[in-house]
Amino acid sequence: MHIMEGFLPPLHAAAWTAASLPFLVVGARRIARISREQPRAKLLLASAGAFAFVLSALKIPSVTGSCSHPTGTGLGAVLFGPSVMAVLGAIVLLFQALLLAHGGLTTLGANIFSMAIVGPWVAYGCFRLARPLGLGVAVFCAAMLGNLATYLVTTGQLALAFPDPVSGFAGALTKFGGIFALTQVPLAVIEGLLTVVVVNLLVRYNRDDLNEVGFDRRSGFGQELGAAGRA
């Protein structure tokens, strides 16, 4: 859902950047605290960022000025909480804009807000709500719905910037959303399944590091994680 360089009006680009800044400050403080208090978590933090970088680089052309792709931010939101992903996602988006011409610098704030802020917060909320259904289902719902939330926000950003001449914002929202949905819905399902596989591998082979960052305690799956680790 990266919006391309120069595609948004300057006022819109500046507004989305301003809206993203407070989340980046909070996220930077959270990462600093994790790194200071839980040094072993640095590898997991880097892995969460790398996961988001690789998945979100797999783009498919979609709405003019944008594209469809997995986001990869659900994994970090599940492991560390959503605030961390604001910073990791911003780093991912910056490097992709500079190295891959994927997204852009003027639209960086808008892309951060949709992919690195709204997506992770929705993913974390869905993960918490779906806990009674089990770890696998909760992770799947988090990654899939976090992806779809990102797409919905990007749809709204484009509709605000380019309302339909006849039907206005609502008409543009429907048009952009309909085109996005063709590629984004199956991509969201695939991302959900892949994230479940990654979390299962971490639980099986890296449970000590998960415990170090408090995933067992925060997630509410301490007993399930213990059983998986003994299996």
Secondary structure as GFF3:
##gff-version 3
##sequence-region A 1 231
A	DSSP	alpha_helix	10	37	.	.	.	ID=ss1
A	DSSP	alpha_helix	41	56	.	.	.	ID=ss2
A	DSSP	beta_strand	60	61	.	.	.	ID=ss3
A	DSSP	beta_strand	67	68	.	.	.	ID=ss4
A	DSSP	alpha_helix	73	80	.	.	.	ID=ss5
A	DSSP	alpha_helix	82	99	.	.	.	ID=ss6
A	DSSP	alpha_helix	108	111	.	.	.	ID=ss7
A	DSSP	pi_helix	112	118	.	.	.	ID=ss8
A	DSSP	alpha_helix	119	129	.	.	.	ID=ss9
A	DSSP	three_ten_helix	131	133	.	.	.	ID=ss10
A	DSSP	alpha_helix	135	161	.	.	.	ID=ss11
A	DSSP	alpha_helix	168	205	.	.	.	ID=ss12
A	DSSP	alpha_helix	207	212	.	.	.	ID=ss13
A	DSSP	alpha_helix	215	219	.	.	.	ID=ss14
A	DSSP	alpha_helix	222	230	.	.	.	ID=ss15
###
